[in-house]
């Protein structure tokens, strides 16, 4: 069983959700479909006879697998996560200890916002946009770094205290399923735009604006004028719209 992470009520809810999800018949049936008759890889071997999703997490932890196979398995799950919510949820649970460890460093004890509630949605975006072709090693560490960068880039991202936080990772079809959150929808649009050939500059600019929520901060970070960023943002949005429409 995955080691509990009782740093916050939010991580507790994620663990509680996972305790149900990891042995649910529906999720296990879904995971067994990841076994491919055409592949002889670790995911196929594990998926065919899986009885607990924790088996996948254990197999992706360095030291519990042959050299390099932990990265290879996690990379396969990240690839699946582009279109498969359950695969994404497995990856998030794998990253959760590292995300919590890094996020608590950004806790402001004069602020009611739980940093874990900020970094977990950022991790989902990091998983959905991860470049699996170029970044094939140290996958877990890279994803955690990406999530922390997106969540806590200066200035520290703040959210309204009136905002209601819910987990965006509930596997569809299970009780208490929610509509996709804005960050999940953004991740899906970015994924589709990247697949459709939108330039890396446009993708990076839109992600940068989403992280900081301020074109002025993006302009300062990139040492250009606000007007330049607004112009480039319009162009990037038009490119994404055209690509998605096509």
Secondary structure, DSSP 8 states (H G I E B T S, - for coil): ------SSHHHHHHHHHHHHHTT-HHHHHHHHTT--TT--SHHHHHHHT-S-THHHHHHTSTTSSSTTHHHHHHHHHHHHHTT-HHHHHHHHHHHHHHHHHHHGGG--TT----HHHHHHHHHHHHHHT--TTT--SSHHHHHHHHHHHHHH-SS-----TT-----TT--TTSTT-----HHHHHHHHHHHHHHTT--HHHHHHHHHHHHHS-HHHHHHHHTS-HHHHHHHHHHHHHHHHHHHH-
